[in-house]
Amino acid sequence: MKTFVMRVVLALAVVHAGAEAACVQNKNPSRSTQMSKEYIRDNNFRVIGSIDTLADGRQRAYDANFRSVGTYDCRADRTYDANFRTVGNGNQLVGLIWEAAGK
């Protein structure tokens, strides 16, 4: 259990660091069309979701069936669910993916 918690904390830290870098890096989004994808895996290394970083720095999370589960806006530092209701401050996309996976 302790290993599982440490993995989740590490995954959240990596996603948050990536979001901060993307927000700082893409101050002028008109010049950048870069988009990246990060896969989130469970303890058995099965893909349970993914996070796309858009050119403007926002991030969008999808479950394993490619349904949108939430969006993170780095400028506002807020996470929104699939219905654009505020989930909370900071990047909580990994938590939304785990919740959608039923873990």
Secondary structure by P-SEA (a helix, b strand, c coil): caaaaaaaaaaaaaaaaaaaaaaaaccccccccbbbbbbbbccccccccbbbbccccbbbbbcccccccccccccccbbbcccccccccccaaaaaaaaaacc
